[in-house]
Amino acid sequence: MKNDRPDIQSLVIADIEKRRELGITRYGTALQPFNGRNAKLDLYEELLDAVMYLKQDLTETDELRSQLEEAQARLSEATRAFHDYVAEFLGGGA
């Protein structure tokens, strides 16, 4: 479904361009073949980092979901207590 948001490919291209500029700033060149690095080892290490970031996000999301559920339960209890108080107050004055 078409919407007004930017397309994902353009977002990824912009990210690649930023990474390229970072590489040039940091290393004096964009990534090139035969640069003396082990590309598979670099990828493996980057994937390990990615897994760590994913686990961090999942852990934080679970914690926030738990906190939200606890807050919702406390709000429901407070709402019930308030309704009971109002019902008693209105019923007691009649």
MMTF fields as JSON, N, C-alpha, C and O atoms, coordinates in Angstrom:
{
  "mmtfVersion": "1.0.0",
  "mmtfProducer": "UNKNOWN",
  "numBonds": 375,
  "numAtoms": 376,
  "numGroups": 94,
  "numChains": 1,
  "numModels": 1,
  "chainsPerModel": [1],
  "groupsPerChain": [94],
  "chainIdList": ["A"],
  "bondAtomList": [4, 2, 8, 6, 12, 10, 16, 14, 20, 18, 24, 22, 28, 26, 32, 30, 36, 34, 40, 38, 44, 42, 48, 46, 52, 50, 56, 54, 60, 58, 64, 62, 68, 66, 72, 70, 76, 74, 80, 78, 84, 82, 88, 86, 92, 90, 96, 94, 100, 98, 104, 102, 108, 106, 112, 110, 116, 114, 120, 118, 124, 122, 128, 126, 132, 130, 136, 134, 140, 138, 144, 142, 148, 146, 152, 150, 156, 154, 160, 158, 164, 162, 168, 166, 172, 170, 176, 174, 180, 178, 184, 182, 188, 186, 192, 190, 196, 194, 200, 198, 204, 202, 208, 206, 212, 210, 216, 214, 220, 218, 224, 222, 228, 226, 232, 230, 236, 234, 240, 238, 244, 242, 248, 246, 252, 250, 256, 254, 260, 258, 264, 262, 268, 266, 272, 270, 276, 274, 280, 278, 284, 282, 288, 286, 292, 290, 296, 294, 300, 298, 304, 302, 308, 306, 312, 310, 316, 314, 320, 318, 324, 322, 328, 326, 332, 330, 336, 334, 340, 338, 344, 342, 348, 346, 352, 350, 356, 354, 360, 358, 364, 362, 368, 366, 372, 370],
  "bondOrderList": [1, 1, 1, 1, 1, 1, 1, 1, 1, 1, 1, 1, 1, 1, 1, 1, 1, 1, 1, 1, 1, 1, 1, 1, 1, 1, 1, 1, 1, 1, 1, 1, 1, 1, 1, 1, 1, 1, 1, 1, 1, 1, 1, 1, 1, 1, 1, 1, 1, 1, 1, 1, 1, 1, 1, 1, 1, 1, 1, 1, 1, 1, 1, 1, 1, 1, 1, 1, 1, 1, 1, 1, 1, 1, 1, 1, 1, 1, 1, 1, 1, 1, 1, 1, 1, 1, 1, 1, 1, 1, 1, 1, 1],
  "groupList": [{"groupName": "MET", "atomNameList": ["N", "CA", "C", "O"], "elementList": ["N", "C", "C", "O"], "formalChargeList": [0, 0, 0, 0], "bondAtomList": [1, 0, 2, 1, 3, 2], "bondOrderList": [1, 1, 2], "singleLetterCode": "M", "chemCompType": "L-PEPTIDE LINKING"}, {"groupName": "LYS", "atomNameList": ["N", "CA", "C", "O"], "elementList": ["N", "C", "C", "O"], "formalChargeList": [0, 0, 0, 0], "bondAtomList": [1, 0, 2, 1, 3, 2], "bondOrderList": [1, 1, 2], "singleLetterCode": "K", "chemCompType": "L-PEPTIDE LINKING"}, {"groupName": "ASN", "atomNameList": ["N", "CA", "C", "O"], "elementList": ["N", "C", "C", "O"], "formalChargeList": [0, 0, 0, 0], "bondAtomList": [1, 0, 2, 1, 3, 2], "bondOrderList": [1, 1, 2], "singleLetterCode": "N", "chemCompType": "L-PEPTIDE LINKING"}, {"groupName": "ASP", "atomNameList": ["N", "CA", "C", "O"], "elementList": ["N", "C", "C", "O"], "formalChargeList": [0, 0, 0, 0], "bondAtomList": [1, 0, 2, 1, 3, 2], "bondOrderList": [1, 1, 2], "singleLetterCode": "D", "chemCompType": "L-PEPTIDE LINKING"}, {"groupName": "ARG", "atomNameList": ["N", "CA", "C", "O"], "elementList": ["N", "C", "C", "O"], "formalChargeList": [0, 0, 0, 0], "bondAtomList": [1, 0, 2, 1, 3, 2], "bondOrderList": [1, 1, 2], "singleLetterCode": "R", "chemCompType": "L-PEPTIDE LINKING"}, {"groupName": "PRO", "atomNameList": ["N", "CA", "C", "O"], "elementList": ["N", "C", "C", "O"], "formalChargeList": [0, 0, 0, 0], "bondAtomList": [1, 0, 2, 1, 3, 2], "bondOrderList": [1, 1, 2], "singleLetterCode": "P", "chemCompType": "L-PEPTIDE LINKING"}, {"groupName": "ILE", "atomNameList": ["N", "CA", "C", "O"], "elementList": ["N", "C", "C", "O"], "formalChargeList": [0, 0, 0, 0], "bondAtomList": [1, 0, 2, 1, 3, 2], "bondOrderList": [1, 1, 2], "singleLetterCode": "I", "chemCompType": "L-PEPTIDE LINKING"}, {"groupName": "GLN", "atomNameList": ["N", "CA", "C", "O"], "elementList": ["N", "C", "C", "O"], "formalChargeList": [0, 0, 0, 0], "bondAtomList": [1, 0, 2, 1, 3, 2], "bondOrderList": [1, 1, 2], "singleLetterCode": "Q", "chemCompType": "L-PEPTIDE LINKING"}, {"groupName": "SER", "atomNameList": ["N", "CA", "C", "O"], "elementList": ["N", "C", "C", "O"], "formalChargeList": [0, 0, 0, 0], "bondAtomList": [1, 0, 2, 1, 3, 2], "bondOrderList": [1, 1, 2], "singleLetterCode": "S", "chemCompType": "L-PEPTIDE LINKING"}, {"groupName": "LEU", "atomNameList": ["N", "CA", "C", "O"], "elementList": ["N", "C", "C", "O"], "formalChargeList": [0, 0, 0, 0], "bondAtomList": [1, 0, 2, 1, 3, 2], "bondOrderList": [1, 1, 2], "singleLetterCode": "L", "chemCompType": "L-PEPTIDE LINKING"}, {"groupName": "VAL", "atomNameList": ["N", "CA", "C", "O"], "elementList": ["N", "C", "C", "O"], "formalChargeList": [0, 0, 0, 0], "bondAtomList": [1, 0, 2, 1, 3, 2], "bondOrderList": [1, 1, 2], "singleLetterCode": "V", "chemCompType": "L-PEPTIDE LINKING"}, {"groupName": "ALA", "atomNameList": ["N", "CA", "C", "O"], "elementList": ["N", "C", "C", "O"], "formalChargeList": [0, 0, 0, 0], "bondAtomList": [1, 0, 2, 1, 3, 2], "bondOrderList": [1, 1, 2], "singleLetterCode": "A", "chemCompType": "L-PEPTIDE LINKING"}, {"groupName": "GLU", "atomNameList": ["N", "CA", "C", "O"], "elementList": ["N", "C", "C", "O"], "formalChargeList": [0, 0, 0, 0], "bondAtomList": [1, 0, 2, 1, 3, 2], "bondOrderList": [1, 1, 2], "singleLetterCode": "E", "chemCompType": "L-PEPTIDE LINKING"}, {"groupName": "GLY", "atomNameList": ["N", "CA", "C", "O"], "elementList": ["N", "C", "C", "O"], "formalChargeList": [0, 0, 0, 0], "bondAtomList": [1, 0, 2, 1, 3, 2], "bondOrderList": [1, 1, 2], "singleLetterCode": "G", "chemCompType": "PEPTIDE LINKING"}, {"groupName": "THR", "atomNameList": ["N", "CA", "C", "O"], "elementList": ["N", "C", "C", "O"], "formalChargeList": [0, 0, 0, 0], "bondAtomList": [1, 0, 2, 1, 3, 2], "bondOrderList": [1, 1, 2], "singleLetterCode": "T", "chemCompType": "L-PEPTIDE LINKING"}, {"groupName": "TYR", "atomNameList": ["N", "CA", "C", "O"], "elementList": ["N", "C", "C", "O"], "formalChargeList": [0, 0, 0, 0], "bondAtomList": [1, 0, 2, 1, 3, 2], "bondOrderList": [1, 1, 2], "singleLetterCode": "Y", "chemCompType": "L-PEPTIDE LINKING"}, {"groupName": "PHE", "atomNameList": ["N", "CA", "C", "O"], "elementList": ["N", "C", "C", "O"], "formalChargeList": [0, 0, 0, 0], "bondAtomList": [1, 0, 2, 1, 3, 2], "bondOrderList": [1, 1, 2], "singleLetterCode": "F", "chemCompType": "L-PEPTIDE LINKING"}, {"groupName": "HIS", "atomNameList": ["N", "CA", "C", "O"], "elementList": ["N", "C", "C", "O"], "formalChargeList": [0, 0, 0, 0], "bondAtomList": [1, 0, 2, 1, 3, 2], "bondOrderList": [1, 1, 2], "singleLetterCode": "H", "chemCompType": "L-PEPTIDE LINKING"}],
  "groupTypeList": [0, 1, 2, 3, 4, 5, 3, 6, 7, 8, 9, 10, 6, 11, 3, 6, 12, 1, 4, 4, 12, 9, 13, 6, 14, 4, 15, 13, 14, 11, 9, 7, 5, 16, 2, 13, 4, 2, 11, 1, 9, 3, 9, 15, 12, 12, 9, 9, 3, 11, 10, 0, 15, 9, 1, 7, 3, 9, 14, 12, 14, 3, 12, 9, 4, 8, 7, 9, 12, 12, 11, 7, 11, 4, 9, 8, 12, 11, 14, 4, 11, 16, 17, 3, 15, 10, 11, 12, 16, 9, 13, 13, 13, 11],
  "groupIdList": [1, 2, 3, 4, 5, 6, 7, 8, 9, 10, 11, 12, 13, 14, 15, 16, 17, 18, 19, 20, 21, 22, 23, 24, 25, 26, 27, 28, 29, 30, 31, 32, 33, 34, 35, 36, 37, 38, 39, 40, 41, 42, 43, 44, 45, 46, 47, 48, 49, 50, 51, 52, 53, 54, 55, 56, 57, 58, 59, 60, 61, 62, 63, 64, 65, 66, 67, 68, 69, 70, 71, 72, 73, 74, 75, 76, 77, 78, 79, 80, 81, 82, 83, 84, 85, 86, 87, 88, 89, 90, 91, 92, 93, 94],
  "secStructList": [7, 7, 7, 1, 1, 7, 7, 2, 2, 2, 2, 2, 2, 2, 2, 2, 2, 2, 2, 2, 2, 2, 2, 2, 2, 2, 2, 1, 1, 7, 7, 7, 1, 1, 1, 1, 1, 7, 2, 2, 2, 2, 2, 2, 2, 2, 2, 2, 2, 2, 2, 2, 2, 2, 2, 2, 2, 2, 2, 2, 2, 2, 2, 2, 2, 2, 2, 2, 2, 2, 2, 2, 2, 2, 2, 2, 2, 2, 2, 2, 2, 2, 2, 2, 2, 2, 2, 2, 2, 2, 2, 2, 6, 7],
  "xCoordList": [0.841, 0.0, 0.893, 1.793, 0.65, 1.432, 1.074, -0.09, 2.115, 1.894, 2.916, 3.684, 2.93, 3.804, 5.175, 5.967, 5.465, 6.759, 7.827, 7.508, 9.107, 10.17, 10.305, 10.04, 10.722, 10.881, 12.138, 13.107, 12.1, 13.176, 14.487, 15.547, 14.429, 15.662, 16.391, 17.613, 15.662, 16.288, 16.907, 17.975, 16.245, 16.804, 18.095, 19.066, 18.101, 19.303, 20.433, 21.583, 20.11, 21.126, 21.738, 22.954, 20.91, 21.422, 22.345, 23.379, 21.972, 22.828, 24.163, 25.215, 24.117, 25.355, 26.24, 27.453, 25.636, 26.419, 27.077, 28.233, 26.339, 26.907, 28.056, 29.087, 27.884, 28.948, 30.182, 31.313, 29.96, 31.071, 31.85, 33.078, 31.156, 31.811, 32.559, 33.654, 31.973, 32.642, 33.94, 34.97, 33.882, 35.084, 36.166, 37.341, 35.781, 36.756, 37.357, 38.565, 36.515, 37.014, 37.93, 38.995, 37.516, 38.259, 39.52, 40.562, 39.432, 40.537, 41.18, 42.157, 40.64, 41.208, 40.753, 41.2, 39.876, 39.369, 38.077, 37.818, 37.28, 36.112, 36.612, 37.768, 35.748, 36.12, 36.523, 35.806, 37.681, 38.211, 38.615, 38.908, 38.626, 39.106, 40.615, 41.31, 41.099, 42.523, 43.089, 44.142, 42.354, 42.77, 43.533, 43.846, 43.829, 44.585, 43.736, 44.264, 42.428, 41.542, 40.859, 40.753, 40.398, 39.657, 38.168, 37.582, 37.562, 36.17, 35.206, 34.251, 35.447, 34.543, 34.654, 33.644, 35.859, 36.027, 35.39, 34.733, 35.59, 34.953, 33.436, 32.785, 32.874, 31.425, 30.973, 29.979, 31.695, 31.354, 31.32, 30.378, 32.334, 32.393, 31.265, 30.691, 30.949, 29.833, 28.504, 27.633, 28.351, 27.122, 27.002, 25.906, 28.126, 28.099, 27.639, 26.817, 28.174, 27.737, 26.242, 25.522, 25.777, 24.36, 23.484, 22.44, 23.904, 23.153, 23.103, 22.073, 24.216, 24.247, 23.275, 22.547, 23.257, 22.342, 20.893, 20.026, 20.633, 19.285, 18.845, 17.718, 19.724, 19.389, 19.16, 18.258, 19.977, 19.769, 18.377, 17.652, 18.003, 16.702, 15.568, 14.59, 15.69, 14.656, 14.514, 13.399, 15.641, 15.63, 14.973, 14.13, 15.36, 14.779, 13.291, 12.508, 12.893, 11.479, 10.672, 9.585, 11.199, 10.515, 10.364, 9.303, 11.422, 11.382, 10.35, 9.563, 10.355, 9.39, 7.962, 7.044, 7.767, 6.431, 5.954, 4.792, 6.843, 6.504, 6.137, 5.156, 6.924, 6.631, 5.29, 4.525, 5.002, 3.726, 2.566, 1.55, 2.703, 1.642, 1.398, 0.25, 2.478, 2.334, 1.639, 0.778, 2.005, 1.379, -0.105, -0.943, -0.42, -1.821, -2.616, -3.762, -2.037, -2.721, -2.96, -4.038, -1.942, -2.114, -3.18, -3.967, -3.209, -4.223, -5.615, -6.556, -5.756, -7.058, -7.521, -8.691, -6.593, -6.939, -7.333, -8.302, -6.59, -6.917, -8.264, -9.037, -8.547, -9.827, -10.973, -12.005, -10.789, -11.83, -12.044, -13.179, -10.947, -11.056, -11.761, -12.576, -11.455, -12.108, -13.598, -14.422, -13.944, -15.373, -16.103, -17.232, -15.457, -16.063, -16.271, -17.313, -15.278, -15.37, -16.52, -17.319, -16.592, -17.655, -19.011, -19.949, -19.13, -20.403, -20.793, -21.961, -19.827, -20.118, -20.495, -21.426, -19.773, -20.044, -21.439, -22.194, -21.779, -23.077, -24.19, -25.279, -23.918, -24.924, -25.123, -26.236, -24.079, -24.148, -24.886, -25.442, -24.894, -25.547, -27.01, -27.685, -27.543, -28.936, -29.863, -31.076],
  "yCoordList": [-1.167, 0.0, 1.239, 1.36, 2.133, 3.359, 4.308, 4.44, 4.977, 5.994, 7.107, 7.089, 8.064, 9.236, 9.041, 9.983, 7.878, 7.628, 7.344, 6.893, 7.608, 7.321, 5.816, 5.014, 5.447, 4.024, 3.491, 4.221, 2.237, 1.595, 1.605, 1.841, 1.352, 1.337, 2.681, 2.711, 3.776, 5.098, 5.294, 5.893, 4.795, 4.898, 4.098, 4.557, 2.883, 2.046, 2.686, 2.694, 3.217, 3.885, 5.057, 5.246, 5.834, 6.957, 6.455, 7.065, 5.341, 4.763, 4.302, 4.507, 3.68, 3.225, 4.417, 4.371, 5.476, 6.674, 7.251, 7.673, 7.268, 7.754, 6.866, 7.366, 5.551, 4.611, 4.792, 4.729, 5.015, 5.236, 6.479, 6.443, 7.561, 8.803, 8.61, 9.143, 7.855, 7.564, 6.798, 7.1, 5.798, 5.03, 5.906, 5.765, 6.798, 7.698, 8.621, 8.86, 9.14, 10.021, 9.253, 9.742, 8.057, 7.282, 6.631, 6.617, 6.093, 5.295, 5.905, 5.367, 7.02, 7.67, 7.087, 7.538, 6.097, 5.466, 4.72, 4.331, 4.535, 3.659, 2.217, 1.944, 1.306, -0.111, -0.623, -0.44, -1.264, -1.79, -3.248, -3.692, -3.993, -5.377, -5.4, -4.414, -6.517, -6.727, -5.634, -5.055, -5.374, -4.332, -4.908, -4.184, -6.194, -6.822, -7.336, -7.871, -7.176, -7.653, -8.939, -9.237, -9.696, -10.926, -10.571, -10.406, -10.454, -10.0, -10.929, -10.461, -12.246, -13.186, -13.044, -13.108, -12.854, -12.653, -11.337, -11.269, -10.282, -8.996, -9.147, -8.641, -9.846, -10.073, -10.862, -10.509, -11.926, -12.748, -11.882, -11.97, -11.06, -10.209, -9.178, -8.883, -8.631, -7.682, -8.37, -7.781, -9.618, -10.353, -10.673, -10.638, -10.984, -11.187, -9.907, -9.952, -8.766, -7.489, -7.289, -6.851, -7.608, -7.444, -8.291, -7.831, -9.521, -10.403, -9.802, -9.861, -9.228, -8.595, -7.422, -7.268, -6.593, -5.451, -5.926, -5.333, -6.995, -7.544, -8.063, -7.809, -8.786, -9.305, -8.158, -8.222, -7.103, -5.93, -5.353, -5.071, -5.176, -4.603, -5.499, -5.007, -6.812, -7.743, -7.703, -7.72, -7.651, -7.603, -6.314, -6.334, -5.196, -3.908, -3.855, -3.332, -4.396, -4.412, -5.254, -4.852, -6.43, -7.279, -6.558, -6.614, -5.883, -5.157, -4.029, -3.855, -3.27, -2.175, -2.701, -2.105, -3.83, -4.427, -4.86, -4.659, -5.447, -5.876, -4.672, -4.712, -3.615, -2.406, -1.804, -1.353, -1.795, -1.269, -2.112, -1.567, -3.427, -4.304, -4.082, -4.063, -3.914, -3.64, -2.303, -2.193, -1.291, 0.025, -0.041, 0.58, -0.797, -0.947, -1.656, -1.29, -2.653, -3.366, -2.433, -2.441, -1.619, -0.666, 0.373, 0.755, 0.831, 1.806, 1.195, 1.847, -0.048, -0.718, -0.861, -0.639, -1.235, -1.373, -0.026, 0.064, 1.02, 2.353, 2.818, 3.451, 2.513, 2.896, 2.172, 2.775, 0.86, 0.103, 0.681, 0.837, 0.993, 1.549, 2.9, 3.196, 3.716, 5.017, 4.848, 5.527, 3.939, 3.703, 3.189, 3.594, 2.302, 1.805, 2.945, 3.026, 3.819, 4.964, 5.882, 6.302, 6.193, 7.08, 6.432, 7.103, 5.133, 4.442, 4.461, 4.671, 4.243, 4.264, 5.667, 5.851, 6.655, 8.043, 8.461, 9.057, 8.145, 8.519, 7.709, 8.226, 6.453, 5.607, 5.966, 5.853, 6.395, 6.726, 8.029, 8.223, 8.921, 10.23, 10.212, 11.221, 9.084, 9.046, 8.782, 8.719],
  "zCoordList": [0.0, 0.0, 0.0, 0.831, -0.907, -1.029, 0.107, 0.486, 0.647, 1.676, 1.488, 0.527, 2.387, 2.255, 2.893, 2.935, 3.375, 4.016, 2.962, 1.862, 3.297, 2.323, 2.095, 2.99, 0.883, 0.594, 1.288, 1.499, 1.626, 2.388, 1.609, 2.189, 0.313, -0.475, -0.378, -0.236, -0.453, -0.335, 1.04, 1.162, 2.069, 3.425, 3.542, 4.143, 2.958, 3.007, 2.198, 2.637, 1.026, 0.211, 0.971, 0.947, 1.64, 2.436, 3.546, 3.817, 4.189, 5.233, 4.649, 5.255, 3.471, 2.825, 2.494, 2.693, 1.992, 1.676, 2.932, 2.892, 4.043, 5.31, 5.769, 6.22, 5.657, 6.052, 5.164, 5.646, 3.869, 2.942, 3.363, 3.439, 3.632, 4.05, 5.367, 5.546, 6.279, 7.544, 7.301, 7.903, 6.41, 6.079, 5.474, 5.81, 4.596, 3.974, 5.024, 5.03, 5.908, 6.978, 7.921, 8.297, 8.297, 9.29, 8.716, 9.372, 7.495, 6.946, 5.706, 5.186, 5.229, 4.059, 2.733, 1.678, 2.764, 1.537, 1.853, 2.991, 0.81, 0.95, 1.002, 0.679, 1.405, 1.486, 0.11, -0.873, 0.06, -1.198, -1.022, 0.088, -2.137, -2.044, -1.8, -2.045, -1.322, -1.062, -0.149, -0.416, 0.934, 1.875, 3.071, 4.016, 3.03, 4.103, 5.253, 6.228, 5.146, 6.21, 5.781, 4.591, 6.767, 6.515, 6.533, 7.603, 5.358, 5.25, 5.988, 6.608, 5.927, 6.603, 8.116, 8.817, 8.624, 10.063, 10.496, 11.534, 9.686, 9.994, 10.039, 10.952, 9.051, 9.018, 10.238, 10.873, 10.569, 11.728, 12.994, 13.783, 13.182, 14.37, 14.372, 15.42, 13.197, 13.095, 13.412, 14.052, 12.96, 13.254, 14.743, 15.304, 15.377, 16.828, 17.524, 18.439, 17.085, 17.649, 17.413, 18.311, 16.206, 15.881, 16.799, 17.262, 17.061, 17.959, 19.363, 20.034, 19.799, 21.124, 21.179, 22.16, 20.138, 20.104, 20.071, 20.712, 19.325, 19.257, 20.626, 21.049, 21.32, 22.646, 23.622, 24.457, 23.518, 24.371, 24.135, 25.089, 22.873, 22.547, 23.035, 23.598, 22.822, 23.284, 24.802, 25.325, 25.508, 26.969, 27.445, 28.342, 26.842, 27.237, 26.924, 27.716, 25.763, 25.391, 26.37, 26.785, 26.746, 27.723, 29.059, 29.681, 29.498, 30.771, 30.71, 31.64, 29.623, 29.489, 29.4, 29.964, 28.682, 28.592, 29.977, 30.329, 30.748, 32.102, 32.974, 33.716, 32.879, 33.655, 33.242, 34.093, 31.938, 31.457, 31.968, 32.399, 31.926, 32.424, 33.91, 34.355, 34.685, 36.125, 36.354, 37.227, 35.58, 35.725, 35.354, 36.008, 34.302, 33.901, 34.989, 35.248, 35.622, 36.71, 37.891, 38.484, 38.235, 39.34, 39.009, 39.875, 37.759, 37.345, 37.413, 37.867, 36.968, 37.029, 38.477, 38.786, 39.365, 40.785, 41.373, 42.126, 41.036, 41.547, 41.002, 41.721, 39.749, 39.148, 39.841, 40.139, 40.101, 40.825, 42.229, 42.677, 42.912, 44.268, 44.234, 45.107, 43.24, 43.121, 42.86, 43.474, 41.946, 41.661, 42.904, 43.179, 43.647, 44.889, 45.886, 46.538, 45.998, 46.915, 46.513, 47.35, 45.198, 44.719, 44.947, 45.377, 44.666, 44.864, 46.334, 46.662, 47.223, 48.658, 49.097, 49.881, 48.591, 48.965, 48.513, 49.281, 47.255, 46.737, 47.386, 47.636, 47.653, 48.287, 49.74, 50.252, 50.414, 51.837, 52.099, 53.18, 51.117, 51.314, 51.01, 51.212, 50.523, 50.089, 51.214, 51.012]
}
